[in-house]
Amino acid sequence: MIIHPYSPQCGCNRCGNEDLQQARDDESREAYRDDLIECPDFIAELALENEEAERAAAAVTDADMAELGRIVTTALYRAADELIATRADESGITPGEAAQRMYEVYRPEPARGAA
C-alpha cells in the first residue's frame, strides 16, 4: 500500500476522501458564516476599514441606502472570514469547525418562552 501526502490531482481513495471532507468543511464554513453575519452581537462589533468607511459615508451623503447595505454586508463577510481564519489557525481546527464555534459564541439567546 502506497501512502503519500494528499494531492488534489490524485484519484486514490484516500485523496478522494480528503477532497470530500474539505468540500463538506467548506459548505459548513459558508453556512455558519452566513448565520454569523446575521447575529446582532457580531454586527455590533463590525469595524469598517478606511475605504469601506469612505464609501459608506458617500452612500449616506447620497442617500443611497442600497449601496450602504451592500458595503456593510460585504464588510460583515470580510470580518467573518478573517475571524474564522484566525480562529482556525489559532486553534488548529478546520475553518468549518471555527465558523461553527464563532456562531455559537455570537448567536442570539432564544427569547424567553419561545420553543
N, CA, C and O atoms as a MOPAC input file, in Angstrom:
PM7 MOZYME 1SCF
protein

 N      0.84600 1    -1.17900 1     0.00000 1
 C      0.00000 1     0.00000 1     0.00000 1
 C      0.89200 1     1.24400 1     0.00000 1
 O      1.79100 1     1.38400 1     0.82900 1
 N      0.62600 1     2.12400 1    -0.93000 1
 C      1.40100 1     3.35100 1    -1.04500 1
 C      0.68900 1     4.44200 1    -0.23200 1
 O     -0.49700 1     4.70600 1    -0.42800 1
 N      1.42800 1     5.05700 1     0.66500 1
 C      0.89300 1     6.17400 1     1.43100 1
 C      1.66100 1     7.41300 1     1.00800 1
 O      2.89200 1     7.43700 1     1.03300 1
 N      0.92900 1     8.42400 1     0.62500 1
 C      1.56400 1     9.65000 1     0.15800 1
 C      0.78300 1    10.83700 1     0.69300 1
 O     -0.34700 1    10.68300 1     1.15500 1
 N      1.37500 1    12.01200 1     0.63100 1
 C      0.65200 1    13.20700 1     1.07900 1
 C     -0.54500 1    13.47900 1     0.17600 1
 O     -0.55100 1    13.09800 1    -0.99500 1
 N     -1.53200 1    14.12300 1     0.71700 1
 C     -2.72800 1    14.48100 1    -0.04600 1
 C     -2.36200 1    15.29600 1    -1.27800 1
 O     -1.52000 1    16.19200 1    -1.22100 1
 N     -3.00100 1    14.97200 1    -2.38000 1
 C     -2.83500 1    15.72900 1    -3.61400 1
 C     -4.20300 1    15.87800 1    -4.27400 1
 O     -4.89000 1    14.87800 1    -4.48200 1
 N     -4.61300 1    17.09800 1    -4.60700 1
 C     -5.92500 1    17.27300 1    -5.22600 1
 C     -6.00700 1    16.66600 1    -6.62500 1
 O     -7.10100 1    16.42300 1    -7.13400 1
 N     -4.85600 1    16.42300 1    -7.24500 1
 C     -4.86600 1    15.82600 1    -8.58200 1
 C     -4.91000 1    14.29600 1    -8.54200 1
 O     -5.13600 1    13.65300 1    -9.56700 1
 N     -4.69600 1    13.72600 1    -7.37800 1
 C     -4.64000 1    12.27000 1    -7.24800 1
 C     -6.05500 1    11.69600 1    -7.24700 1
 O     -6.99200 1    12.34200 1    -6.77800 1
 N     -6.19900 1    10.52500 1    -7.75500 1
 C     -7.51200 1     9.88400 1    -7.78900 1
 C     -7.66400 1     8.74200 1    -6.80800 1
 O     -8.65700 1     8.01600 1    -6.85600 1
 N     -6.69300 1     8.56700 1    -5.91500 1
 C     -6.79900 1     7.43400 1    -4.98200 1
 C     -7.91400 1     7.67200 1    -3.97000 1
 O     -8.37200 1     8.80000 1    -3.78700 1
 N     -8.34000 1     6.60100 1    -3.32200 1
 C     -9.44000 1     6.66100 1    -2.37300 1
 C     -9.13300 1     7.60500 1    -1.20900 1
 O    -10.00200 1     8.36700 1    -0.78400 1
 N     -7.90300 1     7.55700 1    -0.69100 1
 C     -7.52200 1     8.39700 1     0.44300 1
 C     -7.62000 1     9.87600 1     0.07900 1
 O     -8.16600 1    10.67100 1     0.84400 1
 N     -7.09600 1    10.24200 1    -1.07900 1
 C     -7.15900 1    11.64100 1    -1.51000 1
 C     -8.59200 1    12.04400 1    -1.84900 1
 O     -8.99000 1    13.18600 1    -1.62000 1
 N     -9.35300 1    11.12000 1    -2.38400 1
 C    -10.76000 1    11.39400 1    -2.68100 1
 C    -11.54700 1    11.67000 1    -1.41100 1
 O    -12.39600 1    12.56100 1    -1.38000 1
 N    -11.26400 1    10.90600 1    -0.36700 1
 C    -11.93000 1    11.13500 1     0.91700 1
 C    -11.54000 1    12.49600 1     1.48900 1
 O    -12.37200 1    13.20100 1     2.06000 1
 N    -10.27000 1    12.85600 1     1.32900 1
 C     -9.79300 1    14.16600 1     1.79900 1
 C    -10.52100 1    15.28200 1     1.05200 1
 O    -10.92100 1    16.27700 1     1.65600 1
 N    -10.69300 1    15.11700 1    -0.27300 1
 C    -11.42800 1    16.10700 1    -1.07000 1
 C    -12.86300 1    16.24400 1    -0.56500 1
 O    -13.37900 1    17.35400 1    -0.43200 1
 N    -13.49700 1    15.11900 1    -0.28800 1
 C    -14.87400 1    15.11600 1     0.19300 1
 C    -14.96800 1    15.80500 1     1.55400 1
 O    -15.89100 1    16.58400 1     1.79400 1
 N    -14.02800 1    15.52100 1     2.43400 1
 C    -14.02400 1    16.15500 1     3.75000 1
 C    -13.82000 1    17.66100 1     3.61700 1
 O    -14.47600 1    18.43700 1     4.31300 1
 N    -12.92200 1    18.07900 1     2.73600 1
 C    -12.69200 1    19.51300 1     2.53300 1
 C    -13.93500 1    20.18600 1     1.96600 1
 O    -14.27400 1    21.29800 1     2.36900 1
 N    -14.61000 1    19.52900 1     1.04500 1
 C    -15.82700 1    20.09600 1     0.46000 1
 C    -16.91100 1    20.25000 1     1.52500 1
 O    -17.59400 1    21.27300 1     1.57600 1
 N    -17.06700 1    19.24700 1     2.36400 1
 C    -18.05500 1    19.33000 1     3.44800 1
 C    -17.69600 1    20.43800 1     4.42800 1
 O    -18.57300 1    21.16300 1     4.89700 1
 N    -16.40700 1    20.57000 1     4.74000 1
 C    -15.97900 1    21.61700 1     5.66200 1
 C    -16.22300 1    22.99600 1     5.05400 1
 O    -16.63800 1    23.91900 1     5.75500 1
 N    -15.96600 1    23.14100 1     3.75200 1
 C    -16.22800 1    24.41900 1     3.07500 1
 C    -17.71600 1    24.76800 1     3.13400 1
 O    -18.07700 1    25.92000 1     3.37100 1
 N    -18.57500 1    23.77300 1     2.91800 1
 C    -20.01400 1    24.00400 1     2.98900 1
 C    -20.42800 1    24.40900 1     4.39800 1
 O    -21.25100 1    25.30700 1     4.58000 1
 N    -19.85600 1    23.74600 1     5.38300 1
 C    -20.16000 1    24.06700 1     6.77600 1
 C    -19.69400 1    25.47800 1     7.11600 1
 O    -20.42200 1    26.23600 1     7.75700 1
 N    -18.48400 1    25.83300 1     6.68800 1
 C    -17.95100 1    27.17000 1     6.94000 1
 C    -18.86500 1    28.23600 1     6.33800 1
 O    -19.18200 1    29.22900 1     6.99400 1
 N    -19.28300 1    28.03400 1     5.10600 1
 C    -20.14000 1    29.01500 1     4.44400 1
 C    -21.49800 1    29.13200 1     5.12800 1
 O    -22.01400 1    30.23800 1     5.29500 1
 N    -22.07900 1    28.00500 1     5.52500 1
 C    -23.39100 1    28.04400 1     6.17700 1
 C    -23.31400 1    28.75200 1     7.52600 1
 O    -24.15100 1    29.60200 1     7.82900 1
 N    -22.31700 1    28.40900 1     8.33400 1
 C    -22.17800 1    29.07100 1     9.63300 1
 C    -21.77300 1    30.53500 1     9.47600 1
 O    -22.18800 1    31.37600 1    10.27400 1
 N    -20.97400 1    30.84900 1     8.46800 1
 C    -20.60200 1    32.24200 1     8.21800 1
 C    -21.84300 1    33.06100 1     7.86700 1
 O    -22.00400 1    34.18600 1     8.34000 1
 N    -22.71800 1    32.49100 1     7.03600 1
 C    -23.94900 1    33.19300 1     6.68000 1
 C    -24.81600 1    33.43200 1     7.90800 1
 O    -25.44000 1    34.48700 1     8.02700 1
 N    -24.86400 1    32.46400 1     8.82500 1
 C    -25.61000 1    32.64400 1    10.07000 1
 C    -24.91700 1    33.66500 1    10.97200 1
 O    -25.58000 1    34.47200 1    11.62400 1
 N    -23.59300 1    33.62900 1    11.01000 1
 C    -22.82000 1    34.51800 1    11.86800 1
 C    -23.05300 1    35.98400 1    11.53600 1
 O    -23.20300 1    36.80700 1    12.43900 1
 N    -23.08500 1    36.32100 1    10.24400 1
 C    -23.22100 1    37.73100 1     9.87400 1
 C    -24.61100 1    38.28100 1    10.16900 1
 O    -24.83700 1    39.48400 1    10.03700 1
 N    -25.54200 1    37.42300 1    10.56600 1
 C    -26.87800 1    37.86600 1    10.95000 1
 C    -27.02300 1    38.04500 1    12.46100 1
 O    -28.08000 1    38.45900 1    12.93600 1
 N    -25.97800 1    37.73800 1    13.21200 1
 C    -26.03000 1    37.84000 1    14.67000 1
 C    -25.84700 1    39.29900 1    15.09700 1
 O    -24.85600 1    39.92800 1    14.72500 1
 N    -26.78500 1    39.84100 1    15.87000 1
 C    -26.68300 1    41.24200 1    16.29300 1
 C    -25.37300 1    41.58000 1    17.00600 1
 O    -24.80600 1    42.64600 1    16.76800 1
 N    -24.88400 1    40.69600 1    17.87200 1
 C    -23.63300 1    40.99100 1    18.58100 1
 C    -22.44100 1    41.02600 1    17.63000 1
 O    -21.51700 1    41.81400 1    17.83000 1
 N    -22.45100 1    40.18700 1    16.60600 1
 C    -21.37400 1    40.21000 1    15.61400 1
 C    -21.44500 1    41.51100 1    14.81700 1
 O    -20.42600 1    42.15500 1    14.57200 1
 N    -22.65000 1    41.88600 1    14.42000 1
 C    -22.82600 1    43.12900 1    13.66500 1
 C    -22.37200 1    44.32100 1    14.49800 1
 O    -21.74600 1    45.24500 1    13.97900 1
 N    -22.68800 1    44.30000 1    15.78900 1
 C    -22.32500 1    45.42000 1    16.66400 1
 C    -20.81700 1    45.61300 1    16.76700 1
 O    -20.35600 1    46.72600 1    17.01600 1
 N    -20.05000 1    44.55800 1    16.58000 1
 C    -18.59700 1    44.64300 1    16.67600 1
 C    -17.92200 1    45.00600 1    15.35500 1
 O    -16.70100 1    45.15700 1    15.30900 1
 N    -18.69600 1    45.14600 1    14.28600 1
 C    -18.11500 1    45.42300 1    12.97000 1
 C    -17.38300 1    46.75700 1    12.96200 1
 O    -17.92600 1    47.78800 1    13.36100 1
 N    -16.15700 1    46.71400 1    12.50500 1
 C    -15.37400 1    47.93900 1    12.30100 1
 C    -15.05500 1    48.02700 1    10.81100 1
 O    -14.38900 1    47.15500 1    10.25300 1
 N    -15.53500 1    49.08100 1    10.18400 1
 C    -15.26400 1    49.26900 1     8.77300 1
 C    -13.81200 1    49.66600 1     8.57100 1
 O    -13.24200 1    50.40400 1     9.37500 1
 N    -13.22000 1    49.17400 1     7.49800 1
 C    -11.88200 1    49.62200 1     7.12200 1
 C    -12.01200 1    51.00400 1     6.50600 1
 O    -13.11200 1    51.42000 1     6.14200 1
 N    -10.90500 1    51.71900 1     6.38600 1
 C    -10.94100 1    53.11000 1     5.91500 1
 C    -11.69600 1    53.27100 1     4.59900 1
 O    -12.56600 1    54.13400 1     4.48700 1
 N    -11.37300 1    52.45700 1     3.61600 1
 C    -12.03500 1    52.56300 1     2.31000 1
 C    -13.53000 1    52.26600 1     2.43100 1
 O    -14.35100 1    52.94100 1     1.81000 1
 N    -13.87900 1    51.26600 1     3.22300 1
 C    -15.29500 1    50.93600 1     3.42300 1
 C    -16.02200 1    52.11200 1     4.08300 1
 O    -17.14300 1    52.44700 1     3.69900 1
 N    -15.38300 1    52.73200 1     5.07300 1
 C    -15.99100 1    53.86100 1     5.76900 1
 C    -16.19600 1    55.04100 1     4.82500 1
 O    -17.22900 1    55.70700 1     4.88400 1
 N    -15.22900 1    55.30300 1     3.96100 1
 C    -15.35700 1    56.39600 1     2.99700 1
 C    -16.50300 1    56.13600 1     2.03500 1
 O    -17.28600 1    57.03600 1     1.73000 1
 N    -16.59700 1    54.90200 1     1.56000 1
 C    -17.69300 1    54.54800 1     0.65000 1
 C    -19.04000 1    54.60900 1     1.36700 1
 O    -20.03700 1    55.02700 1     0.78000 1
 N    -19.07100 1    54.19100 1     2.63900 1
 C    -20.31300 1    54.25200 1     3.42000 1
 C    -20.73600 1    55.70400 1     3.63000 1
 O    -21.91700 1    56.02900 1     3.50400 1
 N    -19.78400 1    56.57500 1     3.94700 1
 C    -20.10100 1    57.99200 1     4.14100 1
 C    -20.65300 1    58.59800 1     2.85100 1
 O    -21.59900 1    59.38400 1     2.89200 1
 N    -20.07200 1    58.24100 1     1.71700 1
 C    -20.56100 1    58.74100 1     0.43400 1
 C    -21.97500 1    58.23800 1     0.16200 1
 O    -22.81500 1    58.97900 1    -0.35000 1
 N    -22.23300 1    56.98700 1     0.50300 1
 C    -23.57000 1    56.42700 1     0.29900 1
 C    -24.60100 1    57.14400 1     1.17100 1
 O    -25.71700 1    57.40700 1     0.72400 1
 N    -24.23300 1    57.45600 1     2.40100 1
 C    -25.14500 1    58.19200 1     3.28800 1
 C    -25.37700 1    59.59700 1     2.74600 1
 O    -26.50800 1    60.08300 1     2.73600 1
 N    -24.31700 1    60.24200 1     2.29900 1
 C    -24.43600 1    61.58800 1     1.73500 1
 C    -25.37600 1    61.59400 1     0.53700 1
 O    -26.17100 1    62.51600 1     0.35700 1
 N    -25.27000 1    60.54000 1    -0.28200 1
 C    -26.11200 1    60.43100 1    -1.48000 1
 C    -27.47700 1    59.82900 1    -1.18300 1
 O    -28.29100 1    59.66200 1    -2.09200 1
 N    -27.73800 1    59.50000 1     0.08300 1
 C    -28.98800 1    58.84900 1     0.48900 1
 C    -29.20800 1    57.54400 1    -0.28200 1
 O    -30.33800 1    57.19000 1    -0.61800 1
 N    -28.10800 1    56.84100 1    -0.55400 1
 C    -28.16000 1    55.57900 1    -1.28500 1
 C    -28.06700 1    54.42500 1    -0.27600 1
 O    -26.99800 1    53.85600 1    -0.05700 1
 N    -29.20000 1    54.10100 1     0.32200 1
 C    -29.22500 1    53.09100 1     1.37100 1
 C    -28.95600 1    51.68400 1     0.82300 1
 O    -28.45800 1    50.81900 1     1.54400 1
 N    -29.28500 1    51.46300 1    -0.43700 1
 C    -28.97800 1    50.16000 1    -1.03900 1
 C    -27.46200 1    49.96200 1    -1.10600 1
 O    -26.95800 1    48.88200 1    -0.79700 1
 N    -26.74300 1    51.00600 1    -1.51000 1
 C    -25.28100 1    50.92400 1    -1.56900 1
 C    -24.71000 1    50.76800 1    -0.16800 1
 O    -23.77900 1    49.98800 1     0.03200 1
 N    -25.24400 1    51.48700 1     0.79500 1
 C    -24.78700 1    51.35300 1     2.17800 1
 C    -24.98200 1    49.92000 1     2.66000 1
 O    -24.10900 1    49.36300 1     3.32500 1
 N    -26.10000 1    49.33400 1     2.33200 1
 C    -26.35500 1    47.93900 1     2.70100 1
 C    -25.35100 1    46.99000 1     2.07200 1
 O    -24.88300 1    46.05800 1     2.72700 1
 N    -25.01600 1    47.21600 1     0.81000 1
 C    -24.01300 1    46.37500 1     0.13600 1
 C    -22.65300 1    46.52200 1     0.80700 1
 O    -21.94200 1    45.53400 1     0.98800 1
 N    -22.29100 1    47.73000 1     1.17300 1
 C    -20.99200 1    47.98200 1     1.81300 1
 C    -20.92000 1    47.26300 1     3.15300 1
 O    -19.93400 1    46.59000 1     3.45500 1
 N    -21.97500 1    47.41100 1     3.95500 1
 C    -21.98500 1    46.77600 1     5.27600 1
 C    -21.99600 1    45.25500 1     5.14400 1
 O    -21.28400 1    44.57000 1     5.87900 1
 N    -22.78000 1    44.72400 1     4.23300 1
 C    -22.83700 1    43.27300 1     4.05000 1
 C    -21.47800 1    42.73000 1     3.61900 1
 O    -21.02300 1    41.71100 1     4.13800 1
 N    -20.83600 1    43.39900 1     2.68100 1
 C    -19.50300 1    42.97300 1     2.23800 1
 C    -18.50700 1    43.03700 1     3.39300 1
 O    -17.67200 1    42.14600 1     3.54700 1
 N    -18.59700 1    44.08600 1     4.20100 1
 C    -17.70500 1    44.22200 1     5.35600 1
 C    -17.97200 1    43.12000 1     6.38100 1
 O    -17.03400 1    42.61100 1     6.99600 1
 N    -19.22700 1    42.74900 1     6.57100 1
 C    -19.55100 1    41.66000 1     7.50500 1
 C    -18.95300 1    40.34300 1     7.02700 1
 O    -18.39400 1    39.59400 1     7.82800 1
 N    -19.06000 1    40.05400 1     5.74500 1
 C    -18.45300 1    38.82900 1     5.20600 1
 C    -16.93700 1    38.86500 1     5.37200 1
 O    -16.33100 1    37.85700 1     5.73600 1
 N    -16.31900 1    40.01600 1     5.10900 1
 C    -14.87900 1    40.13900 1     5.27800 1
 C    -14.47900 1    39.87700 1     6.71800 1
 O    -13.55800 1    39.10500 1     6.98800 1
 N    -15.18200 1    40.52700 1     7.64700 1
 C    -14.86500 1    40.36600 1     9.06400 1
 C    -15.07900 1    38.92000 1     9.52000 1
 O    -14.28200 1    38.39100 1    10.29300 1
 N    -16.13800 1    38.29000 1     9.04900 1
 C    -16.40500 1    36.89300 1     9.41800 1
 C    -15.31900 1    35.97400 1     8.86700 1
 O    -14.83300 1    35.08900 1     9.57100 1
 N    -14.94000 1    36.18400 1     7.60800 1
 C    -13.87700 1    35.35800 1     7.01400 1
 C    -12.56600 1    35.51600 1     7.77400 1
 O    -11.86200 1    34.53500 1     8.01600 1
 N    -12.23700 1    36.76000 1     8.15400 1
 C    -10.99800 1    36.99600 1     8.90700 1
 C    -11.05100 1    36.32600 1    10.27600 1
 O    -10.08100 1    35.69600 1    10.69900 1
 N    -12.17700 1    36.46100 1    10.96700 1
 C    -12.32800 1    35.85900 1    12.29200 1
 C    -12.24800 1    34.33800 1    12.22500 1
 O    -11.58400 1    33.71100 1    13.05000 1
 N    -12.91700 1    33.75100 1    11.25700 1
 C    -12.91600 1    32.29200 1    11.09600 1
 C    -11.50700 1    31.79800 1    10.79300 1
 O    -11.05000 1    30.82700 1    11.39700 1
 N    -10.81900 1    32.45000 1     9.87000 1
 C     -9.45300 1    32.03600 1     9.52100 1
 C     -8.51300 1    32.15900 1    10.71500 1
 O     -7.69200 1    31.27400 1    10.95600 1
 N     -8.63300 1    33.24600 1    11.45700 1
 C     -7.78100 1    33.44200 1    12.63500 1
 C     -8.05300 1    32.37200 1    13.67900 1
 O     -7.11900 1    31.79200 1    14.23300 1
 N     -9.32400 1    32.10800 1    13.95000 1
 C     -9.68100 1    31.11200 1    14.95500 1
 C     -9.22900 1    29.71500 1    14.53000 1
 O     -8.76700 1    28.93600 1    15.36400 1
 N     -9.35600 1    29.39600 1    13.25400 1
 C     -8.91100 1    28.09100 1    12.76000 1
 C     -7.40500 1    27.93200 1    12.94200 1
 O     -6.93300 1    26.89000 1    13.39700 1
 N     -6.65100 1    28.97800 1    12.58100 1
 C     -5.19300 1    28.93500 1    12.72200 1
 C     -4.77600 1    28.83000 1    14.18400 1
 O     -3.92600 1    28.01200 1    14.53600 1
 N     -5.37500 1    29.66100 1    15.03500 1
 C     -5.00200 1    29.67500 1    16.45300 1
 C     -5.33500 1    28.36700 1    17.15600 1
 O     -4.58300 1    27.91600 1    18.02000 1
 N     -6.45600 1    27.75800 1    16.79100 1
 C     -6.93100 1    26.56600 1    17.49100 1
 C     -6.53900 1    25.25700 1    16.80900 1
 O     -6.73300 1    24.18000 1    17.37200 1
 N     -5.99000 1    25.34700 1    15.60200 1
 C     -5.61900 1    24.13200 1    14.88200 1
 C     -6.82600 1    23.30000 1    14.47300 1
 O     -6.77100 1    22.07000 1    14.47700 1
 N     -7.91300 1    23.97500 1    14.12100 1
 C     -9.13100 1    23.29500 1    13.68800 1
 C     -9.44400 1    23.70400 1    12.25300 1
 O     -8.81800 1    24.60800 1    11.70000 1
 N    -10.41400 1    23.02900 1    11.66400 1
 C    -10.78700 1    23.36200 1    10.29000 1
 C    -11.59400 1    24.65300 1    10.27300 1
 O    -12.17600 1    25.03000 1    11.29000 1
 N    -11.63700 1    25.33300 1     9.13400 1
 C    -12.45800 1    26.53700 1     9.02800 1
 C    -13.94100 1    26.28200 1     9.32100 1
 O    -14.61800 1    27.13800 1     9.89100 1
 N    -14.43300 1    25.12600 1     8.93700 1
 C    -15.83400 1    24.80100 1     9.23900 1
 C    -16.08100 1    24.70700 1    10.73200 1
 O    -17.09000 1    25.20500 1    11.23000 1
 N    -15.16700 1    24.07200 1    11.44800 1
 C    -15.29200 1    23.98000 1    12.90300 1
 C    -15.17200 1    25.36000 1    13.53800 1
 O    -15.90100 1    25.68000 1    14.47700 1
 N    -14.25800 1    26.17400 1    13.03200 1
 C    -14.07600 1    27.53000 1    13.56600 1
 C    -15.33300 1    28.36400 1    13.34300 1
 O    -15.75000 1    29.10500 1    14.23300 1
 N    -15.93300 1    28.25100 1    12.17200 1
 C    -17.15500 1    29.00200 1    11.88200 1
 C    -18.28400 1    28.57400 1    12.81500 1
 O    -19.04600 1    29.41000 1    13.30000 1
 N    -18.38700 1    27.27900 1    13.06200 1
 C    -19.41900 1    26.78200 1    13.97400 1
 C    -19.19700 1    27.33700 1    15.37800 1
 O    -20.14400 1    27.78100 1    16.02700 1
 N    -17.96600 1    27.31300 1    15.84200 1
 C    -17.66400 1    27.82600 1    17.18400 1
 C    -17.95800 1    29.32400 1    17.28000 1
 O    -18.49400 1    29.78800 1    18.28600 1
 N    -17.60900 1    30.07400 1    16.24300 1
 C    -17.86300 1    31.51300 1    16.27700 1
 C    -19.35800 1    31.80900 1    16.26100 1
 O    -19.82400 1    32.73500 1    16.92400 1
 N    -20.10500 1    31.01400 1    15.49600 1
 C    -21.55500 1    31.19900 1    15.50000 1
 C    -22.12100 1    30.91000 1    16.88900 1
 O    -23.00500 1    31.62400 1    17.36200 1
 N    -21.61400 1    29.87000 1    17.54000 1
 C    -22.09100 1    29.53400 1    18.88100 1
 C    -21.78300 1    30.65600 1    19.87200 1
 O    -22.55400 1    30.88500 1    20.80400 1
 N    -20.66800 1    31.35500 1    19.68100 1
 C    -20.31700 1    32.47300 1    20.56000 1
 C    -21.27500 1    33.64900 1    20.34200 1
 O    -21.70000 1    34.28200 1    21.30800 1
 N    -21.61300 1    33.94100 1    19.10700 1
 C    -22.36900 1    35.14500 1    18.77700 1
 C    -23.87300 1    34.93500 1    18.62300 1
 O    -24.62700 1    35.90700 1    18.61100 1
 N    -24.31700 1    33.70200 1    18.50600 1
 C    -25.74200 1    33.50300 1    18.21400 1
 C    -26.60000 1    34.11700 1    19.32100 1
 O    -26.24300 1    34.07400 1    20.49800 1
 N    -27.72400 1    34.68000 1    18.92300 1
 C    -28.60300 1    35.31600 1    19.90700 1
 C    -29.22100 1    34.27300 1    20.83200 1
 O    -29.48600 1    33.13700 1    20.43900 1
 N    -29.43700 1    34.69300 1    22.06000 1
 C    -30.13900 1    33.82800 1    23.00600 1
 C    -31.59200 1    33.71600 1    22.55000 1
 O    -32.17700 1    34.70100 1    22.10000 1
 N    -32.17500 1    32.52700 1    22.66500 1
 C    -33.59000 1    32.41400 1    22.31000 1
 C    -34.43300 1    33.25700 1    23.27300 1
 O    -34.11900 1    33.37800 1    24.45800 1
 N    -35.49200 1    33.82400 1    22.74200 1
 C    -36.37900 1    34.64100 1    23.56400 1
 C    -37.03500 1    33.75800 1    24.62400 1
 O    -37.38600 1    32.60800 1    24.36100 1
 N    -37.19200 1    34.30600 1    25.80200 1
 C    -37.84600 1    33.53900 1    26.87100 1
 C    -39.26000 1    33.19400 1    26.45300 1
 O    -39.99700 1    34.01400 1    25.90700 1
 N    -39.60900 1    31.95100 1    26.72900 1
 C    -40.94700 1    31.48200 1    26.38500 1
 C    -41.05400 1    30.96900 1    24.96600 1
 O    -42.08300 1    30.40800 1    24.58800 1
 N    -39.99800 1    31.15100 1    24.16200 1
 C    -40.02300 1    30.63600 1    22.78100 1
 C    -39.64200 1    29.16800 1    22.80600 1
 O    -38.81700 1    28.74000 1    23.61400 1
 N    -40.23500 1    28.42400 1    21.93800 1
 C    -39.97900 1    26.98000 1    21.88200 1
 C    -38.75800 1    26.66800 1    21.09700 1
 O    -38.40000 1    25.49900 1    20.95200 1

